[in-house]
Amino acid sequence: MTVTNLSNNHVTKCGKLLRDFPQQHLAPDAAEWRHAIDVITEFRSLHAAPMSSVRNGLGAMLRSKSLDLGAAAISQRHKRVERIVRKLQRMPQTSLHRLEDIGGCRVLLQRPEDLDALRTRIESRWTADFTREPRDYVENPKDIGYRAVHFVVKRHGRAIEIQLRTVGQQQWADELERLDGRLASRPIPDPSISLKDGLGPESIREYFAAAGAFIYHTEYGLDITADLLERLRLAQDAVVDAGYYARPKGT
């Protein structure tokens, strides 16, 4: 269904409706709810062309002989509607039309120095397009251990997020997403667990934080200390004991 009214005010109103119903414990009007979902879906689709424009620009940078990053891989994605709604519920002060990651591009780089080289190129070429300062989650990871570098640039009036990750950072994120999906598919899922949002049991969060630190030290050539190895061992034991992972055979 194509929605004709996509003014900022109407988009914000529909986002607010979807955001507020769970908190108010109200049964939504079916037609009103469906219309709000249609508005989000249509608004989401408006990010397709700007996202492709950003991807093409990143591709040109990667093909530049001065960078020589031919092994890098670019992907693009729209944020899923259910993830958009969840983010609005998690960030009640944020309006739908102001979300910065509805459309996004991700570049997977083989080495940390490749990530640094592309980051420098983006900052030198696209600074005027930034909607906010870059966020360095490599040096300053999220509490759960997430590492990457994020930019948000504006194309054709839409905010598009760019994520730069190393191979190890991507493997970490893939494993977190796998566990998140496995926990969500349980017969009675726990609504308080959303690992991609950093929400979950302390044992899981510590396990991924320790694993993220280990990967970071390995990829960036930093010392793997006895304290870090012990932290990782204890974190692994905790998630196994809690039933989130099976204990490896022979241990």
C-alpha positions in Angstrom: 0.0 0.0 0.0 1.4 3.4 -1.0 1.0 6.2 1.6 0.6 9.7 0.2 1.1 11.7 3.4 4.7 11.4 4.5 5.2 14.8 6.1 7.5 14.9 9.1 4.5 15.6 11.4 2.5 12.6 10.1 5.5 10.3 10.2 6.3 11.4 13.7 2.6 10.9 14.8 2.6 7.3 13.4 5.9 6.5 15.1 4.6 7.8 18.4 1.5 5.7 18.1 3.5 2.5 17.6 5.9 3.6 20.4 3.4 4.4 23.1 0.8 1.6 22.9 2.9 -1.0 24.9 3.6 1.5 27.6 -0.1 2.5 27.9 -1.3 -1.2 27.8 -4.0 -0.3 25.3 -5.4 -2.4 22.5 -4.7 -0.5 19.3 -7.3 0.2 16.7 -6.5 -2.3 13.9 -6.9 0.2 11.1 -4.9 2.9 12.8 -2.2 0.4 13.7 -2.0 -0.9 10.1 -1.8 2.6 8.7 1.1 3.4 11.1 2.9 0.3 9.9 2.3 1.3 6.3 3.7 4.8 6.9 6.8 3.4 8.5 7.2 0.9 5.6 6.8 3.7 3.0 9.1 6.1 4.9 11.7 3.3 5.2 11.6 2.8 1.4 12.6 6.4 0.8 16.0 5.6 2.1 16.8 3.1 -0.8 18.2 5.6 -3.4 20.2 7.6 -0.8 21.6 4.3 0.6 22.7 3.2 -2.9 24.3 6.6 -3.5 26.4 6.1 -0.3 27.3 2.6 -1.3 28.5 3.7 -4.7 30.6 6.4 -3.1 32.2 3.9 -0.7 32.8 1.5 -3.6 34.7 4.2 -5.5 36.8 4.9 -2.4 37.6 1.2 -2.1 38.6 0.9 -5.8 41.0 3.9 -5.5 44.6 2.9 -6.2 45.7 5.1 -3.4 43.9 2.9 -0.9 44.2 -0.6 -2.4 41.4 -2.1 -0.4 40.2 -4.6 -3.0 39.5 -7.3 -0.4 36.9 -5.2 1.4 33.2 -6.0 1.0 30.3 -3.6 1.1 26.7 -4.4 2.0 23.6 -2.3 2.5 20.4 -2.9 4.4 17.2 -1.3 5.5 16.4 -1.5 9.2 13.6 -4.0 9.7 10.2 -2.5 10.6 10.1 -4.4 13.9 13.5 -3.1 14.8 12.5 0.5 14.0 9.5 0.1 16.4 11.6 -1.4 19.1 14.1 1.4 18.8 11.3 4.0 19.2 10.1 2.2 22.3 13.7 2.1 23.7 14.4 5.7 22.9 11.1 7.5 23.6 12.5 11.0 23.1 13.4 10.2 19.5 11.1 10.9 16.6 10.7 8.5 13.7 11.8 11.0 11.1 15.0 11.7 13.1 16.2 8.1 13.2 19.7 7.9 11.7 20.0 4.2 10.9 16.9 3.3 8.9 19.2 2.9 5.9 22.8 1.8 6.3 25.9 0.6 4.6 28.5 -1.7 6.1 32.1 -2.1 5.0 33.9 -5.3 6.1 37.7 -4.7 6.1 40.4 -7.4 6.3 42.8 -5.6 8.6 42.7 -2.8 11.2 45.0 -0.6 9.1 42.5 -0.9 6.2 39.7 0.3 8.5 41.9 3.2 9.5 42.7 4.1 5.9 39.0 4.1 4.8 38.0 6.1 7.9 40.6 8.7 7.0 39.3 8.9 3.4 35.6 9.2 4.5 36.5 12.0 7.0 38.5 13.9 4.3 35.8 13.6 1.6 32.5 13.6 3.4 32.9 15.7 6.5 30.5 18.3 5.1 27.8 15.6 4.8 28.1 14.4 8.4 24.9 14.8 10.5 26.9 14.2 13.7 30.5 13.4 14.8 31.8 10.0 14.0 31.5 7.4 16.8 34.6 5.3 17.5 33.4 2.1 19.1 36.8 0.5 18.4 38.6 2.5 21.0 35.5 3.0 23.1 33.4 -0.1 22.8 29.8 -0.4 24.0 29.4 -2.2 27.4 28.5 -5.5 25.7 31.7 -5.4 23.7 30.5 -4.1 20.3 33.3 -2.5 18.2 33.1 -0.6 14.9 33.4 2.9 13.6 30.1 4.7 12.7 29.4 7.7 10.5 26.0 9.2 9.6 25.9 11.1 6.3 23.0 12.9 4.6 22.1 12.0 1.0 19.1 13.4 -0.8 17.7 14.6 2.5 18.0 11.2 4.2 20.4 10.1 7.0 22.4 7.0 6.1 24.5 5.2 8.6 28.0 3.8 7.6 29.6 1.1 9.7 33.2 0.1 9.3 34.2 -3.3 10.8 37.1 -5.7 10.8 36.7 -9.4 10.1 36.9 -10.2 13.8 34.4 -7.5 14.7 32.0 -8.9 12.2 32.4 -12.4 13.5 31.7 -11.1 17.0 28.5 -9.4 15.8 27.4 -12.5 13.8 27.7 -14.6 17.0 25.7 -12.1 19.1 23.0 -12.1 16.5 22.8 -15.9 16.3 22.4 -16.1 20.1 19.9 -13.3 20.1 17.8 -15.1 17.5 18.1 -18.4 19.3 16.9 -16.9 22.6 14.0 -15.1 20.8 12.9 -18.4 19.2 12.4 -20.2 22.6 8.9 -21.4 23.3 8.6 -18.6 25.9 11.1 -15.9 25.0 12.2 -13.4 27.5 11.1 -9.9 26.3 13.8 -8.3 28.4 16.5 -9.9 26.3 17.6 -7.9 23.2 21.4 -8.5 22.9 21.6 -6.2 19.8 20.4 -3.4 22.1 22.8 -4.4 24.9 20.0 -5.9 27.0 20.3 -9.3 28.6 21.7 -11.4 31.5 24.9 -10.2 33.1 26.6 -13.5 32.2 25.9 -13.1 28.5 26.9 -9.4 28.4 30.2 -10.2 30.2 30.9 -13.1 27.9 30.6 -10.9 24.8 32.5 -8.0 26.4 35.4 -10.4 27.2 35.3 -12.0 23.8 35.2 -8.6 22.1 38.3 -7.5 24.1 40.1 -10.7 23.2 39.3 -10.2 19.5 40.4 -6.6 19.7 43.7 -7.4 21.3 44.3 -10.2 18.7 43.5 -8.2 15.6 45.4 -5.0 16.8 48.5 -6.9 17.9 48.1 -6.0 21.6 49.3 -8.2 24.5 47.0 -11.0 25.4 47.4 -10.8 29.2 46.8 -13.6 31.7 44.1 -11.4 33.2 42.3 -11.2 29.9 42.5 -15.0 29.3 41.2 -15.6 32.8 38.3 -13.1 32.3 37.4 -14.9 29.1 37.6 -18.3 30.7 35.4 -17.3 33.6 32.9 -15.7 31.2 32.7 -18.8 29.1 32.1 -21.0 32.1 29.3 -18.7 33.3 27.3 -18.9 30.0 27.8 -22.6 29.8 26.7 -23.1 33.4 23.6 -20.9 32.7 22.6 -23.1 29.7 23.2 -20.5 27.0 26.0 -22.6 25.4 26.9 -26.3 25.5 30.2 -27.3 27.1 32.7 -28.3 24.4 33.3 -32.1 24.3 36.3 -33.3 26.2 36.3 -30.4 28.7 
